[in-house]
Amino acid sequence: MSVPAPGAAAAPADAPSTTGSARPGRTGHRPEIEGLRAIAVVLVAVYHIWFGRVSGGVDVFLLLTGFLITGSLMRALERDGRIGFVAFWTRLIRRLAPAAAVALVGVLVATYVWLPRSRWADILSEVRAAALYHENWALARAAVDYLARDAAPSPVQHFWSLSIQGQFYVLWPILLTLAALVAARARVPVRHAVLSAVAAVFVCSLAYSVWITDSNQAWAYFDTGARLWELALGAILALTIHRFDLPARLRTVMGWVGLVGLVTCGLLLPVATLFPGYVALWPTGAAVLVILAGTTGSRFGADRLLTWRPLTSLGGLSYALYLWHWPVLVCYLYVTDRALASLSGGALVLGLSLALAWATHAVVEGGTDRLTRAARRRTPAWSLGLAAAFLVPVLALSLVWSADIADDQRIRREQAGEPESYPGALMVAESDALEDLDALPVLPDPADAKMDLSTHHTQGCHVNLASTDLVVCDVGPADAEHTLAMVGASRTAHWYPAVAAAAEKQGWRLVSFTKSGCQFSTDTPYREGEVFTECQKWDAKAMAELERLRPDAVFTSSTRATPAGETIPEGYGERWLQLREWGIDVVGMRDLPRLSYQSAECVERGNPDRCTSPSTYSQASTDPVAEADLPDNVTTMDLTAYVCPSGECDAVVGNVLVFWDHSHMTATYARTLAPMVEEALLEATGW
């Protein structure tokens, strides 16, 4: 299942309501808001479970948070002339943290019991990010990381919206206090000053959101700055709703238009790829209409549905239901090996999520409330201590677990230096000598295979999708007789351990710079249907560096293999001709086959013998360069036989995991290719 991280969060249960009941301008209880919460969380869950889509329900929750919290803070300013920061923040953390912590503990247990060890390290890191309310930024970084974009969904990635809300809770009272100080100095009504400040945030954030969504939607989806306008829109509504005095008939129509607009948003729009730019005005605007409609008193009003007792009761469970539905779904999909839930399976997921939500609401949230009342303590220290009692064990457990994984990684790295036990590609080259190889635990451990990267990656010389920086790694003697440059995308970069070992042994200078998803080509690069401008900028810098450096040869990919077929892109040849004009030779490595499976996860399932796919899944039966008219400065290499012996791409060769995903070699396996790469480079270059 591949959907952007979902998210939804209700405002805290004790957040005061802001507006009236019969008409939106009056103060009092707003029962239809609980119904609106219920509709939003049901949409989020249903779309995730059965459709693998994003509904727009999270945007409603963000708007409601801005609406309710701003009303509460505004009343404090007008009543007391100040906002009690510490009391506000600690009360919120007391209400939100216990349920979130219990859900995170559930995720840790489920991860240990059901999810593959290859995902443990990432999940533990995200659990800490979720507990500390910065999961949205962790996901934003992963969204622009080519090496992470095909990763399975995390059971805590839905915490991204909670993280944005947590950041909003910190920012908003400070903003309103500053506006109140300005109002006092300027002698203007505090509500006017606050409205001006909030409106400025709305305009700036929406403008930024439109721009960043157009230029980097994957990042924008999780960017607090690109989402802040949705909360600010709710704040504007809270500050101005008292001015509205609309007739009941109009409000009846508005309520239904808003409700229908909300329900159809996810059906009619590809929310996951368009939001959060101006298109997100659809669900937030629909929610505004419902709130403005209020309680109409009409038997035909949408509020008759929204104030229906079962729906308002579900609204009270919306926070807990949101916390549980996603991890339950992720575990179900992994255990059943499905991309989407079946009708009955989805019903099971939803039913179990509802049961867990009810238990969390009754036992955890209700229990902490009862404990607080019994102790007769509502002080900030009590609230903070109660929250810490839930969150600290989660953080401690995840840290201890991560440390254990790191220690295991160290031990396995030491074992990897034993070629007689872990020959990797040498098993193919010297099959007779190693025919009695004992089966040992696979290296690298599938649990941390994703982190089995070369120094080229760890030193930052391989940049991610969003970066335009040219980061150069330069190793070997500066006065070496020969200089080799490695340039290209990630499937060029994964050869670095073998090429670096060969260069070190031969005394060559190796200069390397690569970028995710950016082929070394003159073709216009595209990413997700849009021109990949970051690649164009990086490529221009790479060519300028090569012109300055004038290496003896450039090591890069000679073909591009995908499930659609293997070709020599026209832009490759044009780029090689450009290098010929500078007197630079090209050593082209044939692109390795891609796998039809995720290697580490397949091995984790316990039957590595089933983890295989033919090289022809993405490679041509013969190397395309055999029939190509190559420039005279180009020599090619093909080491596929050492990676996919006999045309079969197995997950494990010589006790070493070959690929950590479906298309990138582990650094451990690449190092075992060093002798073969050295021999091929010597033959190709004539050095």
C-alpha positions as CSV (number, residue, x, y, z in Angstrom):
1,M,0.0,0.0,0.0
2,S,1.5,3.3,-1.0
3,V,-0.3,6.4,0.2
4,P,1.0,9.6,1.7
5,A,1.0,9.6,5.4
6,P,-2.5,10.1,6.6
7,G,-3.4,12.2,9.6
8,A,-6.2,13.6,11.6
9,A,-6.5,14.8,15.1
10,A,-9.3,16.2,17.1
11,A,-8.9,19.2,19.3
12,P,-8.4,18.2,22.9
13,A,-11.4,17.0,24.7
14,D,-11.5,19.9,27.1
15,A,-11.1,22.6,24.4
16,P,-13.9,25.1,25.0
17,S,-16.4,25.6,22.3
18,T,-16.5,29.0,20.6
19,T,-19.8,29.7,19.2
20,G,-23.5,29.4,19.5
21,S,-26.0,26.6,19.1
22,A,-29.1,27.9,17.3
23,R,-27.2,30.5,15.3
24,P,-23.4,30.7,14.7
25,G,-23.1,34.0,16.4
26,R,-24.2,32.9,19.8
27,T,-22.1,31.4,22.5
28,G,-22.8,27.9,23.9
29,H,-22.4,24.3,23.1
30,R,-22.0,23.2,19.5
31,P,-23.2,19.6,19.3
32,E,-22.8,19.5,15.5
33,I,-19.1,19.9,15.8
34,E,-18.9,16.5,17.5
35,G,-20.8,15.1,14.6
36,L,-18.5,16.8,12.2
37,R,-15.5,15.2,13.9
38,A,-17.2,11.8,13.6
39,I,-17.8,12.3,9.9
40,A,-14.2,13.4,9.4
41,V,-12.6,10.5,11.2
42,V,-14.9,8.0,9.5
43,L,-13.9,9.4,6.1
44,V,-10.2,9.2,7.1
45,A,-10.5,5.6,8.2
46,V,-12.8,4.3,5.4
47,Y,-10.7,5.9,2.7
48,H,-7.5,4.5,4.1
49,I,-8.9,1.0,4.8
50,W,-10.8,0.2,1.6
51,F,-9.6,2.7,-1.0
52,G,-5.9,3.4,-0.1
53,R,-6.7,7.1,-0.6
54,V,-6.7,10.3,1.4
55,S,-10.1,11.8,2.1
56,G,-9.5,15.4,3.2
57,G,-10.8,14.6,6.7
58,V,-7.4,15.6,8.2
59,D,-7.9,19.1,6.9
60,V,-11.2,19.4,8.7
61,F,-9.5,18.4,12.0
62,L,-6.8,21.0,11.4
63,L,-9.4,23.7,10.8
64,L,-11.4,22.6,13.9
65,T,-8.3,22.8,16.0
66,G,-7.6,26.3,14.9
67,F,-11.3,27.2,15.5
68,L,-11.6,25.8,19.0
69,I,-8.2,26.7,20.4
70,T,-8.3,30.3,19.1
71,G,-11.8,30.7,20.7
72,S,-10.4,29.5,24.0
73,L,-7.3,31.7,23.9
74,M,-9.3,34.7,22.8
75,R,-11.7,34.4,25.7
76,A,-8.8,34.2,28.1
77,L,-7.3,37.4,26.6
78,E,-10.6,39.3,26.8
79,R,-11.4,37.9,30.3
80,D,-8.0,38.0,32.0
81,G,-5.9,40.2,29.7
82,R,-3.3,37.4,29.4
83,I,-2.8,33.8,28.4
84,G,-1.4,31.4,31.0
85,F,1.2,29.7,28.8
86,V,2.3,27.0,31.3
87,A,-1.3,26.1,32.3
88,F,-2.4,26.0,28.7
89,W,0.4,23.8,27.5
90,T,0.5,21.4,30.4
91,R,-3.3,21.0,30.3
92,L,-3.1,20.0,26.7
93,I,-0.2,17.6,27.2
94,R,-2.1,16.0,30.1
95,R,-5.1,15.4,27.8
96,L,-3.3,14.3,24.7
97,A,-0.2,12.4,25.8
98,P,-1.7,9.4,27.7
99,A,-3.8,8.1,24.8
100,A,-1.0,8.8,22.3
101,A,1.6,7.0,24.5
102,V,-0.7,4.0,24.9
103,A,-1.1,3.8,21.1
104,L,2.6,4.1,20.6
105,V,3.2,1.2,23.1
106,G,0.7,-0.8,21.1
107,V,2.7,0.0,17.9
108,L,5.9,-1.2,19.6
109,V,4.3,-4.4,20.7
110,A,2.8,-5.0,17.2
111,T,6.1,-4.2,15.6
112,Y,7.9,-6.8,17.6
113,V,5.2,-9.5,17.1
114,W,4.2,-8.9,13.4
115,L,6.4,-6.5,11.5
116,P,9.7,-7.5,9.9
117,R,12.9,-6.7,11.6
118,S,14.0,-4.8,8.5
119,R,11.6,-2.1,9.5
120,W,12.3,-2.0,13.2
121,A,15.0,0.7,13.2
122,D,12.9,3.1,11.1
123,I,9.7,2.5,13.2
124,L,11.6,3.1,16.4
125,S,13.0,6.4,15.1
126,E,9.5,7.4,14.1
127,V,8.0,6.4,17.4
128,R,10.3,8.9,19.1
129,A,9.5,11.5,16.5
130,A,5.8,11.0,17.1
131,A,6.2,11.1,20.9
132,L,8.1,14.4,20.6
133,Y,5.7,15.9,18.0
134,H,8.0,16.2,15.0
135,E,6.9,13.2,13.0
136,N,5.8,15.5,10.2
137,W,9.4,16.7,9.6
138,A,10.7,13.1,9.7
139,L,8.2,12.1,7.0
140,A,9.0,15.2,5.0
141,R,12.6,14.3,4.9
142,A,11.7,10.7,3.9
143,A,9.3,12.0,1.2
144,V,12.2,13.6,-0.7
145,D,14.6,10.8,-0.1
146,Y,14.7,8.6,-3.2
147,L,16.1,5.7,-1.2
148,A,13.2,5.8,1.3
149,R,10.3,6.6,-1.0
150,D,9.4,3.0,-1.7
151,A,9.5,2.0,1.9
152,A,6.4,0.4,3.4
153,P,4.1,2.7,5.4
154,S,5.1,3.2,9.0
155,P,2.5,2.4,11.6
156,V,3.0,5.8,13.2
157,Q,3.1,8.0,10.1
158,H,-0.4,9.2,10.9
159,F,1.1,11.2,13.8
160,W,2.3,13.8,11.3
161,S,-0.9,15.8,11.7
162,L,-0.7,15.5,15.5
163,S,2.8,16.9,15.2
164,I,1.6,19.9,13.3
165,Q,-1.0,20.5,15.9
166,G,1.5,20.2,18.7
167,Q,3.7,22.8,17.0
168,F,0.6,25.0,16.5
169,Y,-0.2,24.7,20.3
170,V,3.3,26.1,21.0
171,L,3.1,28.9,18.4
172,W,-0.5,30.1,18.8
173,P,-0.6,31.5,22.3
174,I,2.7,33.3,21.7
175,L,1.3,34.9,18.5
176,L,-1.9,35.9,20.2
177,T,0.0,37.4,23.2
178,L,2.2,39.4,20.9
179,A,-0.9,40.7,19.0
180,A,-2.4,41.7,22.4
181,L,0.7,43.6,23.3
182,V,0.6,45.5,20.0
183,A,-3.1,46.2,20.6
184,A,-2.4,47.6,24.0
185,R,0.4,49.9,22.7
186,A,-1.7,51.0,19.7
187,R,-4.9,51.3,21.8
188,V,-7.0,49.2,19.4
189,P,-9.4,46.4,20.4
190,V,-7.5,43.2,21.1
191,R,-9.8,41.2,18.9
192,H,-8.9,43.4,15.9
193,A,-5.2,43.0,16.5
194,V,-5.5,39.3,16.9
195,L,-7.6,39.0,13.7
196,S,-5.0,41.0,11.8
197,A,-2.2,38.8,13.0
198,V,-4.1,35.6,12.2
199,A,-5.2,36.9,8.8
200,A,-1.5,37.7,8.0
201,V,-0.5,34.1,8.9
202,F,-3.3,32.8,6.7
203,V,-2.3,34.8,3.7
204,C,1.4,34.1,4.1
205,S,1.0,30.4,4.8
206,L,-1.5,29.9,1.9
207,A,0.8,31.7,-0.5
208,Y,3.7,29.6,0.6
209,S,1.6,26.4,0.5
210,V,0.6,27.1,-3.1
211,W,4.2,27.7,-4.1
212,I,5.8,24.7,-2.3
213,T,3.0,22.4,-3.3
214,D,3.7,23.2,-6.9
215,S,7.5,22.9,-6.6
216,N,7.8,20.1,-4.1
217,Q,4.4,18.5,-3.2
218,A,5.9,15.5,-1.4
219,W,7.6,17.9,1.1
220,A,4.7,20.3,1.2
221,Y,2.3,17.6,2.4
222,F,4.0,17.4,5.8
223,D,5.3,21.0,6.0
224,T,3.9,22.9,9.0
225,G,4.3,26.2,7.1
226,A,2.2,24.8,4.2
227,R,-0.5,23.6,6.6
228,L,-0.7,26.5,9.0
229,W,-3.2,28.4,6.9
230,E,-5.8,25.7,7.5
231,L,-5.5,26.2,11.3
232,A,-5.5,30.0,10.7
233,L,-8.7,29.7,8.7
234,G,-10.4,28.1,11.6
235,A,-9.0,30.8,13.8
236,I,-10.4,33.5,11.5
237,L,-13.8,31.8,11.7
238,A,-13.6,31.7,15.6
239,L,-12.8,35.4,15.7
240,T,-15.5,36.5,13.2
241,I,-18.4,34.1,13.6
242,H,-20.2,36.3,16.1
243,R,-20.8,38.7,13.3
244,F,-22.9,36.3,11.2
245,D,-26.6,36.3,11.6
246,L,-27.9,34.2,8.7
247,P,-31.5,33.0,8.1
248,A,-32.3,29.5,9.0
249,R,-33.2,28.4,5.4
250,L,-29.8,29.6,4.1
251,R,-28.0,27.9,6.9
252,T,-29.9,24.7,6.1
253,V,-28.7,24.8,2.5
254,M,-25.1,25.7,3.7
255,G,-25.0,22.7,6.1
256,W,-25.9,20.2,3.4
257,V,-23.6,21.8,0.8
258,G,-20.7,21.7,3.2
259,L,-21.4,18.1,4.3
260,V,-21.8,16.8,0.7
261,G,-18.6,18.7,-0.3
262,L,-16.7,17.1,2.5
263,V,-17.8,13.6,1.7
264,T,-17.1,13.9,-2.0
265,C,-13.7,15.6,-1.7
266,G,-11.7,12.4,-1.5
267,L,-13.8,10.8,-4.3
268,L,-13.4,13.6,-6.8
269,L,-9.8,14.8,-6.0
270,P,-6.5,13.0,-5.8
271,V,-5.9,14.5,-2.4
272,A,-2.6,12.8,-1.8
273,T,-1.0,14.5,-4.8
274,L,-2.7,17.9,-4.8
275,F,-2.8,19.0,-1.2
276,P,-2.1,21.1,0.7
277,G,-2.2,24.0,-1.8
278,Y,-5.3,26.0,-2.6
279,V,-7.1,22.8,-3.4
280,A,-7.4,22.1,0.3
281,L,-9.8,25.0,0.5
282,W,-12.4,22.4,-0.7
283,P,-12.6,20.4,2.6
284,T,-11.8,23.3,4.8
285,G,-14.3,25.5,3.1
286,A,-16.9,22.7,3.4
287,A,-16.2,22.5,7.1
288,V,-16.6,26.3,7.4
289,L,-20.1,26.0,5.8
290,V,-21.1,23.3,8.3
291,I,-19.9,25.4,11.2
292,L,-21.6,28.6,9.9
293,A,-24.8,26.6,9.4
294,G,-24.8,25.7,13.1
295,T,-27.9,24.1,14.6
296,T,-30.7,25.2,12.3
297,G,-33.7,23.8,14.2
298,S,-35.0,22.5,10.8
299,R,-36.0,18.9,10.5
300,F,-34.3,19.1,7.0
301,G,-31.0,20.5,8.3
302,A,-27.7,18.6,8.1
303,D,-27.4,19.3,11.8
304,R,-30.1,16.7,12.4
305,L,-27.6,14.1,11.3
306,L,-24.6,15.7,12.9
307,T,-26.3,15.9,16.3
308,W,-27.6,12.3,16.1
309,R,-26.5,10.7,19.4
310,P,-24.6,7.8,18.0
311,L,-22.6,10.2,15.7
312,T,-21.8,12.6,18.5
313,S,-20.7,9.7,20.7
314,L,-18.4,8.6,17.9
315,G,-17.1,12.2,17.7
316,G,-16.0,11.8,21.3
317,L,-14.0,8.8,20.2
318,S,-12.5,10.5,17.2
319,Y,-9.0,11.2,18.7
320,A,-8.6,7.6,20.0
321,L,-10.0,6.1,16.8
322,Y,-7.6,8.1,14.7
323,L,-4.7,6.9,16.9
324,W,-5.5,3.2,16.4
325,H,-7.0,2.8,12.9
326,W,-3.7,3.3,11.0
327,P,-1.4,0.9,13.0
328,V,-4.1,-1.8,13.0
329,L,-4.4,-1.3,9.2
330,V,-0.7,-1.5,8.6
331,C,-0.3,-4.7,10.6
332,Y,-3.3,-6.3,8.9
333,L,-1.9,-5.5,5.4
334,Y,1.5,-6.9,6.2
335,V,0.2,-10.1,7.8
336,T,-2.2,-10.7,5.0
337,D,0.2,-9.5,2.3
338,R,-2.4,-7.3,0.8
339,A,-2.2,-3.8,-0.7
340,L,-5.8,-3.0,0.3
341,A,-8.2,-4.5,2.8
342,S,-10.9,-6.9,1.6
343,L,-14.5,-6.0,2.6
344,S,-14.5,-8.4,5.5
345,G,-10.9,-7.7,6.5
346,G,-11.6,-3.9,6.4
347,A,-14.6,-4.4,8.6
348,L,-12.3,-6.4,11.0
349,V,-9.8,-3.5,11.0
350,L,-12.4,-0.9,11.6
351,G,-14.1,-3.0,14.4
352,L,-10.9,-3.7,16.2
353,S,-9.9,0.0,15.9
354,L,-13.3,1.1,17.4
355,A,-12.9,-1.4,20.2
356,L,-9.4,-0.1,21.0
357,A,-10.6,3.5,20.7
358,W,-13.4,2.9,23.2
359,A,-11.1,1.2,25.6
360,T,-8.5,3.9,25.3
361,H,-11.2,6.6,25.8
362,A,-12.8,4.9,28.8
363,V,-9.7,3.5,30.6
364,V,-6.9,5.8,29.7
365,E,-8.5,9.2,29.1
366,G,-11.3,8.6,31.6
367,G,-8.9,7.1,34.0
368,T,-6.5,10.0,34.0
369,D,-9.4,12.4,34.4
370,R,-10.7,10.4,37.4
371,L,-7.2,10.3,38.9
372,T,-6.8,14.1,38.5
373,R,-10.2,14.7,40.1
374,A,-9.5,12.3,42.9
375,A,-6.1,13.8,43.6
376,R,-7.7,17.3,43.4
377,R,-4.7,18.4,41.5
378,R,-4.9,20.4,38.3
379,T,-1.6,22.2,38.7
380,P,0.9,22.4,35.8
381,A,3.3,20.2,37.7
382,W,0.7,17.5,38.1
383,S,-0.3,17.7,34.4
384,L,3.3,17.6,33.3
385,G,4.1,14.7,35.6
386,L,1.2,12.7,34.4
387,A,2.1,13.2,30.8
388,A,5.7,12.3,31.5
389,A,4.6,9.1,33.3
390,F,3.2,7.9,29.9
391,L,5.7,9.3,27.4
392,V,9.0,8.7,29.2
393,P,8.6,4.9,29.2
394,V,7.8,5.0,25.4
395,L,10.9,7.0,24.7
396,A,13.1,4.8,27.0
397,L,11.9,1.6,25.5
398,S,12.5,2.8,22.0
399,L,16.0,4.0,22.8
400,V,17.0,0.8,24.6
401,W,15.6,-1.2,21.6
402,S,17.5,1.0,19.1
403,A,20.7,0.6,21.1
404,D,20.3,-3.2,21.0
405,I,19.8,-3.0,17.2
406,A,22.9,-0.8,16.9
407,D,25.0,-3.3,19.0
408,D,23.8,-6.2,16.8
409,Q,24.8,-4.2,13.7
410,R,28.3,-3.7,15.1
411,I,28.7,-7.4,15.7
412,R,27.5,-8.3,12.2
413,R,29.8,-5.7,10.6
414,E,32.7,-7.5,12.3
415,Q,31.4,-10.8,11.0
416,A,31.2,-9.4,7.5
417,G,35.0,-9.2,7.4
418,E,35.2,-13.0,7.3
419,P,35.3,-13.8,3.5
420,E,35.4,-17.6,4.2
421,S,32.0,-17.3,5.9
422,Y,30.5,-14.4,4.0
423,P,32.0,-14.5,0.5
424,G,29.1,-12.8,-1.3
425,A,30.0,-12.4,-5.0
426,L,33.2,-14.5,-4.4
427,M,30.8,-17.4,-4.1
428,V,30.1,-17.0,-7.8
429,A,33.6,-16.2,-8.9
430,E,35.1,-19.1,-6.8
431,S,32.2,-21.5,-6.7
432,D,34.3,-24.6,-6.5
433,A,36.4,-23.4,-3.6
434,L,33.3,-22.4,-1.6
435,E,30.9,-25.1,-2.6
436,D,30.7,-26.4,1.0
437,L,29.8,-23.0,2.5
438,D,27.8,-23.2,5.7
439,A,24.5,-21.4,5.9
440,L,24.9,-18.6,8.4
441,P,22.8,-15.6,9.5
442,V,22.5,-13.3,6.5
443,L,24.6,-10.1,6.4
444,P,23.7,-7.4,6.6
445,D,20.9,-8.2,8.9
446,P,17.7,-7.5,7.0
447,A,16.6,-5.5,10.1
448,D,19.1,-2.8,9.3
449,A,19.9,-3.5,5.6
450,K,18.5,-0.1,4.6
451,M,21.3,1.5,6.6
452,D,24.0,-0.6,5.0
453,L,25.4,2.3,3.0
454,S,28.9,3.2,1.8
455,T,30.9,6.2,3.0
456,H,29.9,7.9,-0.2
457,H,26.4,8.1,1.3
458,T,27.2,8.6,4.9
459,Q,29.6,11.5,4.1
460,G,26.8,13.2,2.1
461,C,28.3,12.9,-1.4
462,H,25.0,11.3,-2.5
463,V,22.4,14.0,-2.2
464,N,18.6,13.4,-2.0
465,L,15.8,14.3,-4.4
466,A,15.3,17.8,-3.1
467,S,18.9,18.9,-3.0
468,T,20.7,20.8,-5.7
469,D,24.0,20.8,-3.8
470,L,27.0,19.2,-5.5
471,V,28.9,17.4,-2.7
472,V,32.2,16.0,-3.8
473,C,34.0,13.1,-2.2
474,D,37.7,13.1,-3.2
475,V,39.9,10.1,-2.0
476,G,43.3,8.9,-3.1
477,P,46.5,10.8,-3.9
478,A,46.1,14.2,-5.3
479,D,49.0,13.6,-7.7
480,A,47.8,10.1,-8.7
481,E,48.6,9.0,-12.2
482,H,44.9,8.4,-13.0
483,T,41.8,10.1,-11.8
484,L,38.4,8.4,-12.0
485,A,35.1,10.3,-11.4
486,M,31.9,8.5,-10.4
487,V,28.8,10.5,-11.5
488,G,25.1,9.5,-11.8
489,A,22.1,8.4,-9.9
490,S,21.7,6.1,-7.0
491,R,22.1,2.9,-9.1
492,T,25.5,4.3,-10.1
493,A,26.3,5.2,-6.5
494,H,25.7,1.7,-5.2
495,W,28.9,0.6,-7.0
496,Y,31.0,2.9,-4.8
497,P,32.4,0.4,-2.3
498,A,33.7,-1.8,-5.1
499,V,35.1,1.0,-7.2
500,A,36.7,2.7,-4.1
501,A,38.4,-0.5,-3.1
502,A,39.8,-0.9,-6.7
503,A,40.9,2.7,-6.8
504,E,42.7,2.4,-3.4
505,K,44.5,-0.8,-4.4
506,Q,45.6,0.7,-7.7
507,G,46.6,4.1,-6.2
508,W,44.0,6.0,-8.3
509,R,42.3,9.2,-7.3
510,L,38.5,8.7,-7.0
511,V,36.2,11.7,-7.2
512,S,32.5,11.0,-6.7
513,F,29.3,13.0,-6.7
514,T,25.8,11.5,-7.3
515,K,22.2,12.4,-6.8
516,S,19.0,10.4,-6.3
517,G,16.9,9.9,-9.3
518,C,19.2,12.1,-11.5
519,Q,20.6,10.2,-14.5
520,F,23.9,11.4,-16.1
521,S,22.1,12.5,-19.2
522,T,21.2,15.4,-21.4
523,D,17.5,14.3,-21.5
524,T,15.1,16.5,-19.7
525,P,14.5,14.8,-16.3
526,Y,11.0,14.2,-15.0
527,R,9.8,13.2,-11.6
528,E,6.1,12.4,-10.9
529,G,5.1,14.0,-14.2
530,E,6.9,17.3,-13.6
531,V,10.2,18.6,-14.8
532,F,12.8,17.6,-12.2
533,T,14.4,21.0,-11.8
534,E,16.5,20.0,-8.9
535,C,18.2,17.4,-11.1
536,Q,18.8,20.0,-13.9
537,K,20.5,22.4,-11.5
538,W,22.6,19.6,-9.9
539,D,23.5,18.3,-13.4
540,A,24.7,21.7,-14.5
541,K,27.0,21.9,-11.4
542,A,28.2,18.3,-12.1
543,M,29.2,19.2,-15.6
544,A,31.0,22.4,-14.5
545,E,32.9,20.3,-12.0
546,L,33.9,17.8,-14.6
547,E,35.0,20.5,-17.0
548,R,37.2,22.0,-14.2
549,L,38.5,18.6,-13.0
550,R,39.1,17.0,-16.4
551,P,39.4,13.4,-14.9
552,D,40.9,10.7,-17.1
553,A,37.6,8.8,-17.1
554,V,34.0,9.0,-15.7
555,F,32.4,5.9,-14.3
556,T,28.6,6.0,-14.8
557,S,25.7,3.8,-16.0
558,S,25.6,2.7,-19.6
559,T,22.0,1.5,-19.7
560,R,18.8,2.1,-17.8
561,A,16.8,-1.1,-16.8
562,T,13.2,-0.9,-15.6
563,P,10.3,-3.3,-15.8
564,A,9.4,-1.6,-19.0
565,G,12.7,-2.7,-20.6
566,E,16.4,-1.9,-20.8
567,T,17.6,0.9,-23.1
568,I,20.4,3.3,-23.7
569,P,18.7,6.6,-23.3
570,E,19.5,9.1,-26.1
571,G,20.7,11.6,-23.5
572,Y,23.4,9.2,-22.3
573,G,25.1,9.2,-25.7
574,E,24.9,13.0,-26.0
575,R,26.5,13.4,-22.6
576,W,29.3,11.0,-23.5
577,L,30.0,13.1,-26.6
578,Q,30.2,16.2,-24.5
579,L,32.9,14.4,-22.4
580,R,34.7,13.4,-25.5
581,E,35.1,17.0,-26.4
582,W,36.9,17.6,-23.1
583,G,39.1,14.5,-23.6
584,I,37.4,12.5,-21.0
585,D,36.8,8.7,-21.4
586,V,33.7,7.0,-20.2
587,V,33.5,3.7,-18.4
588,G,29.8,2.6,-18.6
589,M,28.5,0.0,-16.1
590,R,25.5,-1.9,-17.3
591,D,22.5,-1.2,-15.1
592,L,21.7,-4.1,-12.8
593,P,18.3,-5.8,-12.9
594,R,15.6,-4.6,-10.6
595,L,13.8,-7.2,-8.4
596,S,10.1,-8.0,-8.4
597,Y,10.2,-8.1,-4.6
598,Q,11.5,-6.1,-1.6
599,S,14.7,-8.1,-0.8
600,A,15.1,-7.5,3.0
601,E,11.4,-7.9,3.8
602,C,11.2,-11.1,1.7
603,V,14.1,-12.6,3.6
604,E,12.5,-11.5,6.9
605,R,9.4,-13.6,6.0
606,G,11.5,-16.6,6.7
607,N,12.0,-18.4,3.4
608,P,14.9,-16.8,1.4
609,D,14.7,-19.5,-1.2
610,R,11.4,-18.0,-2.5
611,C,13.1,-14.6,-2.8
612,T,14.2,-14.5,-6.4
613,S,13.3,-13.0,-9.7
614,P,14.7,-13.4,-13.2
615,S,17.2,-10.8,-14.5
616,T,14.9,-10.4,-17.5
617,Y,12.3,-8.8,-15.2
618,S,14.0,-5.5,-16.1
619,Q,17.1,-6.3,-18.1
620,A,17.2,-7.2,-21.8
621,S,18.3,-10.7,-22.7
622,T,21.5,-9.2,-24.1
623,D,23.3,-5.9,-23.2
624,P,21.9,-3.2,-25.5
625,V,25.4,-1.8,-26.0
626,A,26.2,-4.9,-28.1
627,E,24.2,-3.4,-31.0
628,A,24.8,0.3,-30.2
629,D,27.1,2.6,-32.1
630,L,29.0,4.1,-29.1
631,P,31.4,7.0,-29.2
632,D,35.0,6.0,-29.3
633,N,35.7,7.3,-25.8
634,V,33.2,4.8,-24.3
635,T,34.0,1.4,-22.9
636,T,31.4,-0.7,-21.1
637,M,31.3,-3.3,-18.3
638,D,28.7,-5.9,-17.4
639,L,29.0,-7.6,-14.0
640,T,25.4,-8.8,-13.9
641,A,26.5,-12.5,-13.7
642,Y,28.1,-11.8,-10.3
643,V,24.9,-10.2,-8.9
644,C,22.3,-12.5,-10.6
645,P,24.2,-15.7,-11.3
646,S,22.5,-17.9,-14.0
647,G,20.1,-15.1,-14.7
648,E,18.3,-15.4,-11.3
649,C,18.4,-12.5,-8.9
650,D,18.4,-14.2,-5.5
651,A,18.0,-12.2,-2.3
652,V,21.1,-13.8,-0.7
653,V,24.3,-14.9,-2.4
654,G,27.2,-16.3,-0.4
655,N,25.4,-15.5,2.9
656,V,25.2,-11.8,2.0
657,L,22.1,-9.9,1.3
658,V,22.4,-8.6,-2.3
659,F,19.8,-5.8,-2.4
660,W,18.4,-3.9,0.6
661,D,15.2,-2.9,-1.4
662,H,14.3,-3.9,-4.9
663,S,16.9,-2.0,-6.8
664,H,19.9,-1.0,-4.7
665,M,22.8,-3.2,-3.6
666,T,23.9,-3.3,0.0
667,A,27.3,-1.9,0.6
668,T,28.4,-5.2,2.1
669,Y,27.6,-7.1,-1.1
670,A,29.1,-4.3,-3.3
671,R,32.4,-4.7,-1.3
672,T,32.6,-8.4,-2.2
673,L,32.5,-7.3,-5.9
674,A,35.7,-5.4,-5.6
675,P,38.0,-7.9,-7.2
676,M,35.7,-8.3,-10.2
677,V,35.2,-4.5,-10.5
678,E,39.0,-3.9,-10.3
679,E,39.7,-6.4,-13.1
680,A,36.9,-5.0,-15.3
681,L,38.2,-1.4,-14.7
682,L,41.7,-2.3,-15.6
683,E,40.6,-3.9,-18.8
684,A,38.2,-1.0,-19.7
685,T,40.7,1.8,-19.0
686,G,43.9,0.1,-20.0
687,W,45.6,1.7,-17.0
